[in-house]
Amino acid sequence: MNSLFLAIAVALMVRSLAAARLDRWNLGAPVVMVLAGVAVGLLNEDSLSAVLNTQAVQQAAEIILAVLLFTDATEVRGGRLFGGSAGPVARVLLIALPLSLLLAMAFGWLLFPGLPWPVLLLIAGVVVPTDFAPAERLVRDRGLPTRVRSALNVESGYNDGIVSPLFLFALILAGDHDQQRTPLDALGTAVPFALKALVVGVVLGTVLALLINAAERAGWMTDQSGRITVLLAPLLTYTVTVGIDGNGFVASFICGVAFRYVHRLVKARRLRTAPAGATHALSQDFHLLEDITTVLTMIMWFMVGIAAVLTVLIGIPWQVVVFCALALTVVRVGPVLLSLIGSKFSGRERLLVGALGPRGTTSIVFGLLAFNRLPEGSTADTILVITVVCVLGSVLVHGIGARPVTQLLTVQRAV
């Protein structure tokens, strides 16, 4: 395990030292870290499964997911719950997302007929949530219409938080070793978990935001201590919620939503009454959290590289390739286009929202959690293979292939 940590540290260091040069060569962090993970995996082929399927990796994945969910919830700009394009974003999250999950399960049932429905729901939870880590330049591309960029940003911030309780519900069923637990039993466990998470998330998010603003107003905090406090918020929320048998992931996400709203509301009020230059911008307190999240994301891409080697050793059935191709295209584009019928978005804007849906860190963490918690065997291996093929396919489709599609649609729009 020490050698693994050393390899991760070296890869992170190399990427950081050459970040600007590598970006100019179109070698983003996901590509570099995956290649580093592949190199390490090739040197340790005999112990790959043992490396990935450990308690330490599972706990690390859980902590990383909690931080990512909190970060995603706090990155939504503006004072509204769904940002500046509330109607279209609500349609995508509340209509397209459930339809995508059902469509993914349907394709999974056709291609993997031997898998029970909880496992199909797990797989859908892995391949459906979007994340712009593999193609983060796209969401900042000024060539995209502003409301498309806004919708994509807000959607990617919320969809993993919506999917996570369904994913954990399916994991309770699929991961039960004696297979005696019924859906009602699992629901009886999941609902109290979610309710506790909702209460803890709202309370801690609100209280922490009020405490930070009160401490700043009283002059008790420094800029650094404010950033540290924000970083500790998801860790505290996750730990407290798990300690009372709640869903730590949902709590972290809800905490991020509540924290962002209250923190922004109070601080914006102070900025309006403060003299020029007396206070920092609204985003100042989140800089350390964003940097740490970037590091955690790169670590997950390194693990994908290791998992890719194990995937090749396991074998990649044609069904997995077909399923992932469908997941990256039809499973997203169809429901998004359907959900945006009658919206203010033009036809090309709807197609852009549907086409630009990369999969990234959320899929990786969900896949690793499922691989670790499910009993060893073909089912766990299948989910791992699907995870790796899906996210690496997304790097190609949405990292390299998305720019020509974007240019084509935006040029046609301009004409």
C-alpha positions in Angstrom: 0.0 0.0 0.0 2.9 2.4 0.7 4.2 1.8 -2.8 0.7 2.7 -4.2 0.7 6.0 -2.2 4.2 6.8 -3.5 3.1 6.2 -7.1 0.1 8.4 -6.7 2.2 11.2 -5.1 4.8 11.0 -7.9 2.1 11.1 -10.6 0.4 14.1 -8.9 3.7 15.9 -8.7 4.6 15.3 -12.3 1.2 16.4 -13.5 1.4 19.6 -11.3 4.9 20.6 -12.4 4.0 20.3 -16.1 0.3 21.2 -15.9 0.5 24.2 -18.3 2.6 22.4 -20.9 0.5 19.3 -20.7 -2.7 21.3 -21.1 -1.3 22.9 -24.3 -0.7 19.4 -25.6 -4.3 18.6 -24.8 -3.2 16.1 -22.1 -5.5 17.0 -19.2 -5.3 15.6 -15.7 -7.6 12.6 -16.5 -5.4 11.4 -19.4 -2.1 11.8 -17.5 -3.3 10.1 -14.3 -4.9 7.2 -16.2 -1.7 6.6 -18.0 0.2 6.7 -14.7 -2.3 4.2 -13.2 -1.9 1.9 -16.2 1.9 1.9 -15.8 1.6 1.0 -12.1 -1.0 -1.6 -12.9 1.2 -3.3 -15.5 4.0 -3.6 -12.9 1.7 -5.1 -10.3 -0.7 -7.4 -12.4 -0.7 -10.1 -9.8 -2.1 -7.9 -7.0 -4.5 -5.6 -8.8 -7.7 -7.1 -7.5 -6.3 -7.1 -3.9 -5.3 -3.4 -4.3 -8.8 -2.3 -5.5 -10.9 -4.5 -3.3 -9.7 -3.4 0.1 -11.3 -1.6 3.1 -8.9 1.3 2.7 -9.9 1.9 -0.9 -13.6 1.6 0.0 -13.3 4.1 2.9 -11.3 6.5 0.7 -13.9 6.3 -2.1 -16.6 7.1 0.4 -14.8 10.1 1.8 -14.0 11.4 -1.7 -17.6 11.0 -2.8 -18.8 13.0 0.2 -16.4 15.8 -0.6 -17.4 15.8 -4.3 -21.1 15.9 -3.5 -20.6 18.8 -1.2 -18.4 20.6 -3.7 -20.8 20.0 -6.6 -23.7 21.5 -4.5 -21.7 24.6 -3.6 -20.5 25.3 -7.2 -23.9 26.2 -8.5 -23.7 29.9 -9.1 -26.5 32.4 -8.5 -29.0 32.6 -5.8 -31.5 30.2 -7.4 -31.8 26.5 -6.6 -31.4 25.6 -10.3 -29.2 28.5 -11.4 -30.1 30.9 -14.2 -31.9 28.3 -16.4 -34.2 26.9 -13.7 -36.9 25.5 -16.0 -34.7 23.5 -18.4 -32.5 22.3 -15.6 -35.5 21.1 -13.6 -36.7 19.3 -16.7 -33.4 17.6 -17.2 -33.0 16.6 -13.5 -36.6 15.6 -12.8 -37.6 14.1 -16.1 -34.6 13.2 -18.2 -32.5 11.8 -15.3 -35.2 9.2 -14.2 -35.9 8.3 -17.8 -32.1 7.8 -18.4 -31.9 5.5 -15.4 -34.9 3.4 -16.6 -33.5 3.3 -20.2 -30.1 2.2 -18.9 -31.7 -0.6 -16.8 -33.7 -1.7 -19.9 -30.6 -1.9 -22.1 -28.8 -3.7 -19.2 -31.7 -6.2 -19.0 -31.4 -6.9 -22.7 -27.6 -7.3 -22.8 -27.1 -8.9 -19.3 -30.3 -11.0 -18.9 -28.8 -12.9 -15.9 -28.4 -9.9 -13.7 -31.1 -9.1 -11.1 -32.8 -5.7 -11.2 -30.9 -4.2 -8.1 -27.6 -4.8 -10.0 -29.1 -3.2 -13.1 -30.0 -0.2 -11.0 -26.5 -0.1 -9.6 -25.1 -0.2 -13.2 -27.5 2.6 -14.2 -26.3 4.6 -11.2 -22.8 4.3 -12.4 -23.2 5.2 -16.1 -25.9 7.9 -15.9 -24.5 10.8 -13.7 -22.6 13.4 -15.6 -19.3 15.0 -14.5 -17.2 17.5 -16.4 -13.8 16.3 -15.1 -12.9 14.6 -18.4 -14.0 17.6 -20.4 -14.0 20.6 -18.1 -12.9 23.0 -20.8 -16.3 22.5 -22.5 -18.4 23.9 -19.7 -16.1 27.0 -19.8 -16.2 27.2 -23.6 -17.4 30.7 -24.5 -18.5 29.4 -27.9 -21.3 27.6 -26.2 -24.5 29.5 -25.6 -24.5 30.9 -22.1 -27.7 29.1 -21.0 -26.4 25.8 -22.3 -23.2 26.2 -20.2 -25.3 27.2 -17.2 -27.7 24.3 -17.6 -24.8 21.8 -17.9 -23.0 23.2 -14.9 -26.0 23.1 -12.6 -27.1 19.7 -13.8 -23.7 18.1 -13.2 -23.7 19.6 -9.7 -27.0 18.0 -8.8 -27.5 14.7 -10.6 -25.0 12.7 -8.5 -26.7 13.9 -5.3 -30.1 12.8 -6.7 -28.7 9.4 -7.9 -26.8 8.5 -4.8 -29.7 7.5 -2.6 -31.1 5.2 -5.4 -27.6 3.8 -5.8 -27.2 3.0 -2.1 -30.7 1.5 -2.0 -29.8 -0.8 -4.8 -26.5 -1.6 -3.1 -28.3 -2.6 0.1 -30.2 -5.2 -2.0 -27.4 -6.3 -4.3 -24.7 -6.4 -1.7 -26.6 -8.5 0.8 -24.5 -11.8 1.0 -27.4 -14.0 2.1 -29.8 -12.5 -0.5 -32.6 -12.6 2.0 -33.4 -8.9 2.1 -36.5 -7.8 0.3 -37.1 -4.4 -1.4 -39.3 -3.4 1.5 -36.5 -4.3 4.0 -34.1 -2.3 1.9 -36.5 0.6 1.7 -37.1 0.4 5.4 -33.4 0.9 5.9 -32.9 3.5 3.2 -35.7 5.8 4.1 -34.6 6.4 7.7 -31.0 6.8 6.5 -32.2 9.5 4.0 -34.4 11.3 6.5 -31.6 11.6 9.0 -29.3 12.8 6.2 -31.8 15.5 5.2 -32.1 16.8 8.8 -28.3 16.7 9.5 -27.5 18.2 6.1 -29.9 21.1 6.4 -29.0 21.8 10.1 -25.2 21.6 9.7 -25.1 23.4 6.4 -27.1 26.3 7.8 -25.4 26.4 11.2 -21.9 26.2 9.7 -22.6 29.0 7.2 -24.0 31.3 10.0 -21.0 30.5 12.2 -18.5 31.3 9.5 -20.2 34.6 8.7 -20.5 35.5 12.4 -16.9 34.7 13.0 -15.8 36.8 10.0 -17.9 39.7 11.1 -16.4 39.5 14.6 -12.9 39.4 13.2 -12.2 36.0 14.7 -11.2 34.3 11.5 -8.4 34.7 9.0 -8.8 34.0 5.2 -7.0 30.7 5.7 -9.1 29.5 8.6 -12.2 30.3 6.6 -11.0 28.1 3.7 -10.1 25.3 6.2 -13.6 25.5 7.8 -15.3 25.1 4.5 -13.1 22.1 3.6 -14.0 20.4 6.9 -17.7 20.9 6.4 -18.3 17.8 4.3 -16.0 15.7 6.4 -17.9 16.7 9.6 -21.3 16.2 8.0 -20.4 12.8 6.6 -18.9 11.6 9.9 -21.8 12.9 12.1 -24.4 11.4 9.7 -22.8 8.0 9.5 -22.4 8.0 13.3 -26.2 8.2 13.7 -26.8 5.6 11.0 -27.7 8.1 8.3 -26.8 8.4 4.7 -23.5 10.4 4.7 -23.6 11.0 1.0 -27.0 12.6 0.9 -26.2 14.6 4.0 -23.0 16.0 2.4 -25.0 17.0 -0.7 -27.8 18.6 1.3 -25.3 20.3 3.5 -23.6 21.8 0.4 -26.9 23.1 -0.9 -27.9 24.7 2.5 -24.4 26.0 3.1 -24.1 27.7 -0.3 -27.5 29.3 0.0 -27.1 30.7 3.5 -23.4 31.6 3.1 -24.1 33.5 -0.1 -27.2 35.2 1.2 -25.5 36.5 4.3 -22.2 37.4 2.7 -23.8 39.1 -0.3 -25.7 41.3 2.2 -22.4 42.3 3.9 -20.7 43.0 0.6 -23.5 45.5 -0.4 -22.9 47.5 2.9 -19.1 47.1 3.2 -16.7 49.7 1.8 -14.9 48.8 -1.5 -12.1 46.3 -1.0 -13.1 45.6 2.6 -14.2 42.0 1.9 -13.3 39.3 -0.5 -15.4 37.9 -3.3 -18.1 35.4 -2.5 -16.0 32.5 -3.8 -13.0 33.2 -1.7 -13.8 30.7 1.0 -14.2 27.9 -1.5 -10.7 28.0 -3.1 -9.1 25.4 -0.8 -12.0 23.1 -1.2 -11.8 23.3 -5.0 -8.0 22.6 -4.9 -8.5 19.6 -2.6 -11.3 18.3 -4.8 -9.0 18.6 -7.8 -6.4 16.4 -6.1 -9.0 13.8 -5.1 -10.4 13.7 -8.6 -6.9 13.1 -10.0 -6.5 10.2 -7.5 -9.7 8.6 -8.8 -8.4 8.8 -12.4 -5.2 7.1 -11.3 -7.3 4.3 -9.8 -9.1 4.1 -13.2 -5.8 3.4 -14.8 -5.1 0.5 -12.4 -8.6 -0.8 -12.9 -8.2 -0.6 -16.7 -5.3 -3.1 -16.5 -7.5 -5.4 -14.3 -10.3 -5.0 -16.8 -8.2 -6.2 -19.7 -7.1 -9.2 -17.6 -10.8 -10.0 -16.8 -11.8 -9.5 -20.4 -14.2 -7.1 -22.1 -17.3 -8.8 -23.5 -19.0 -7.3 -26.5 -22.1 -6.7 -24.4 -20.2 -4.3 -22.2 -18.9 -2.3 -25.3 -22.4 -2.1 -26.8 -24.0 -1.1 -23.4 -21.4 1.6 -22.8 -21.8 3.0 -26.3 -25.6 3.2 -25.7 -25.1 4.7 -22.2 -22.9 7.5 -23.6 -25.3 8.4 -26.4 -28.9 7.2 -26.6 -29.4 6.8 -22.8 -28.7 10.5 -22.3 -29.6 12.2 -25.6 -33.0 10.7 -26.0 -34.4 11.6 -22.5 -32.8 15.0 -22.6 -34.4 15.9 -25.9 -37.7 14.5 -24.7 -37.6 16.5 -21.5 -36.8 19.8 -23.2 -39.7 19.7 -25.7 -41.6 23.0 -25.3 -38.7 24.7 -23.5 -37.1 28.0 -24.5 -34.0 26.1 -25.7 -33.7 25.9 -29.5 -33.3 22.5 -31.2 -29.5 22.8 -31.4 -29.3 23.9 -27.8 -31.3 20.9 -26.7 -29.0 18.6 -28.7 -25.9 20.3 -27.1 -27.2 19.7 -23.6 -27.9 16.0 -24.5 -24.6 15.4 -26.4 -22.3 17.1 -23.8 -22.8 14.7 -20.9 -19.4 13.3 -19.9 -19.0 10.7 -17.2 -16.2 11.1 -14.7 -15.4 11.0 -11.0 -18.9 10.1 -9.8 -19.0 7.1 -12.0 -15.6 6.0 -10.9 -16.4 6.3 -7.2 -19.8 4.6 -7.6 -18.1 1.8 -9.6 -15.4 1.2 -7.0 -17.9 1.2 -4.1 -20.0 -1.4 -5.9 -16.9 -3.5 -6.7 -15.8 -3.4 -3.1 -19.2 -4.0 -1.4 -20.6 -6.7 -3.7 -19.5 -10.3 -3.1 -16.5 -11.3 -5.2 -17.4 -12.8 -8.5 -18.7 -12.1 -12.0 -21.3 -9.5 -10.9 -18.7 -7.3 -9.2 -16.3 -7.8 -12.1 -18.9 -6.8 -14.6 -19.6 -3.6 -12.8 -15.9 -2.8 -12.7 -15.5 -3.5 -16.4 -18.5 -1.3 -17.3 -17.2 1.5 -15.1 -13.8 1.5 -16.7 -15.1 1.2 -20.3 -17.7 3.9 -19.7 -15.4 6.6 -18.2 -12.6 5.9 -20.7 -15.1 6.0 -23.5 -16.3 9.3 -22.2 -12.8 10.7 -22.3 -12.7 9.9 -26.0 -16.3 10.9 -26.8 -16.6 14.0 -24.7 -13.0 15.0 -24.3 -11.9 14.7 -27.9 -15.1 14.2 -29.9 -17.2 16.9 -28.2 -15.3 19.8 -29.6 -16.0 19.0 -33.3 -19.7 18.5 -32.4 -19.8 21.7 -30.5 -18.2 23.7 -33.3 -20.5 22.1 -35.9 -23.7 23.0 -34.0 -22.6 26.5 -32.9 -21.4 27.3 -36.4 -24.6 26.1 -37.9 -26.5 28.2 -35.3 -24.5 31.3 -36.3 -25.2 30.7 -40.0 
